[in-house]
Amino acid sequence: MNTGIAPATVASETALIALEVATPLLARRGLWALAPFTDPELVRFGQRLPVEWKADKRLLRLRLAARSLPEQVVNPSLRENFGHVMNTAVHANATGLLRGWGKELHLIEQGFIDPVQLAETVDRAAISPQDAAPYRTGLFLISAVELALRAL
């Protein structure tokens, strides 16, 4: 059993990564980062809501309608999906960044990432945005954590 470590968090990994990346940059400018989606009480509250209230963002849509927002805002015809944006960003930016760092990543030096497997994954993601799709989350997280570590 692991002792002396922080307890598991209820916050989502992506919210914590975003906070981790933003905090050092904001702190250097005298700003304190607030991240409500990492607040354990708020996360637990959301988890306890009935599923039907959360389905299709029902609570959000009811709130938007109550604020008299237009129908195209309350119930947009196209759902937001940033997958294609992330695919392009990972393909165009993260692959070059990770290749530039080579094996000099803190995450490799600490033994968290296999350099051979990372290089193979970066090569696949560098082919095209569509080829980057299966790897976008992993390569984004690696890039974000590495940038945060380098900002310290």
Wavefront OBJ file of the C-alpha trace (Angstrom):
o trace
v 0.000 0.000 0.000
v 1.234 3.469 -0.865
v 1.621 5.685 2.169
v 2.499 9.331 2.401
v 0.916 10.212 -0.936
v -1.918 12.557 -1.764
v -5.402 11.018 -1.919
v -7.034 10.332 -5.272
v -8.800 13.340 -6.709
v -12.379 13.578 -7.892
v -11.475 16.258 -10.446
v -10.992 15.315 -14.077
v -7.455 14.793 -15.335
v -7.853 17.379 -18.091
v -9.011 20.059 -15.637
v -6.000 19.377 -13.429
v -3.597 19.457 -16.395
v -5.062 22.790 -17.535
v -4.612 24.183 -14.033
v -1.083 22.792 -13.840
v -0.100 24.463 -17.105
v -1.730 27.822 -16.361
v -0.802 28.297 -12.695
v 2.968 28.981 -13.007
v 2.407 31.415 -15.871
v -0.311 33.303 -13.994
v 1.553 33.239 -10.669
v 4.570 34.951 -12.248
v 2.233 37.820 -13.102
v 0.760 37.987 -9.617
v -2.485 36.243 -10.548
v -4.048 33.311 -8.726
v -5.670 30.661 -10.916
v -9.215 29.651 -10.016
v -10.514 26.393 -11.418
v -14.056 25.573 -10.277
v -14.044 22.233 -12.113
v -11.248 21.044 -9.815
v -13.160 21.915 -6.635
v -13.990 18.561 -4.967
v -17.341 19.763 -3.579
v -18.493 21.040 -6.974
v -17.310 17.861 -8.718
v -19.108 15.646 -6.189
v -22.251 17.779 -6.524
v -22.191 17.240 -10.288
v -21.613 13.513 -9.855
v -24.673 13.235 -7.589
v -27.051 14.906 -10.028
v -29.557 12.558 -11.669
v -28.337 11.229 -15.018
v -31.366 12.634 -16.847
v -30.423 16.141 -15.653
v -26.932 15.751 -17.113
v -27.917 14.023 -20.364
v -27.430 16.281 -23.392
v -26.429 19.110 -21.011
v -30.058 19.511 -19.940
v -29.320 21.709 -16.919
v -27.136 24.018 -18.982
v -29.769 24.254 -21.726
v -32.519 25.044 -19.208
v -30.340 27.753 -17.671
v -29.543 29.268 -21.073
v -33.246 29.255 -21.988
v -34.156 30.864 -18.647
v -31.684 33.657 -19.475
v -33.601 34.257 -22.749
v -30.753 33.265 -25.019
v -31.660 32.535 -28.657
v -32.729 29.026 -29.666
v -29.560 28.520 -31.747
v -27.538 29.018 -28.541
v -29.794 26.885 -26.335
v -30.115 24.040 -28.853
v -27.468 24.451 -31.560
v -27.952 22.440 -34.739
v -24.304 21.366 -34.704
v -22.757 19.954 -31.565
v -19.420 21.393 -30.535
v -16.568 19.029 -31.137
v -12.990 20.146 -31.044
v -11.552 16.786 -32.088
v -10.511 18.044 -35.511
v -8.880 21.103 -33.941
v -6.950 18.912 -31.500
v -5.930 16.518 -34.294
v -4.509 19.417 -36.293
v -2.841 20.997 -33.256
v -1.151 17.752 -32.228
v -0.105 17.028 -35.816
v 1.163 20.557 -36.528
v 2.584 21.569 -33.137
v 2.998 18.822 -30.549
v 4.871 16.476 -32.874
v 7.450 19.153 -33.746
v 7.771 20.193 -30.123
v 8.291 16.626 -28.928
v 10.746 15.862 -31.745
v 12.683 19.010 -30.885
v 13.032 17.949 -27.273
v 14.121 14.466 -28.358
v 15.034 12.315 -25.378
v 15.608 15.356 -23.164
v 12.115 15.295 -21.701
v 11.785 15.402 -17.929
v 9.169 12.663 -18.237
v 11.668 10.389 -20.005
v 14.486 11.232 -17.583
v 12.213 10.328 -14.659
v 11.231 7.033 -16.295
v 7.559 7.868 -16.849
v 7.701 7.539 -20.637
v 9.414 5.023 -22.906
v 11.432 7.104 -25.414
v 11.179 4.513 -28.206
v 7.408 4.205 -27.907
v 7.038 7.997 -27.731
v 9.147 8.455 -30.879
v 7.037 5.874 -32.745
v 3.816 7.553 -31.624
v 5.090 11.004 -32.622
v 6.084 9.643 -36.055
v 2.572 8.258 -36.587
v 0.890 11.488 -35.445
v 3.162 13.543 -37.710
v 1.782 11.897 -40.873
v -1.516 13.821 -40.932
v -4.171 15.272 -38.619
v -6.277 12.131 -39.169
v -3.336 9.927 -38.182
v -2.872 12.049 -35.047
v -6.448 11.363 -33.856
v -5.779 8.173 -31.825
v -2.822 9.808 -30.075
v -4.074 13.374 -29.575
v -4.960 13.099 -25.893
v -1.762 11.323 -24.887
v 0.550 13.570 -26.889
v -1.285 16.672 -25.692
v -0.955 15.605 -22.047
v 2.731 14.758 -22.460
v 3.374 18.138 -24.109
v 1.352 20.024 -21.478
v 3.049 18.325 -18.524
v 6.493 18.796 -20.073
v 5.796 22.499 -20.699
v 4.592 22.871 -17.100
v 7.729 21.168 -15.779
v 9.935 23.408 -17.906
v 8.076 26.489 -16.625
v 8.991 25.737 -13.009
l 1 2 3 4 5 6 7 8 9 10 11 12 13 14 15 16 17 18 19 20 21 22 23 24 25 26 27 28 29 30 31 32 33 34 35 36 37 38 39 40 41 42 43 44 45 46 47 48 49 50 51 52 53 54 55 56 57 58 59 60 61 62 63 64 65 66 67 68 69 70 71 72 73 74 75 76 77 78 79 80 81 82 83 84 85 86 87 88 89 90 91 92 93 94 95 96 97 98 99 100 101 102 103 104 105 106 107 108 109 110 111 112 113 114 115 116 117 118 119 120 121 122 123 124 125 126 127 128 129 130 131 132 133 134 135 136 137 138 139 140 141 142 143 144 145 146 147 148 149 150 151 152
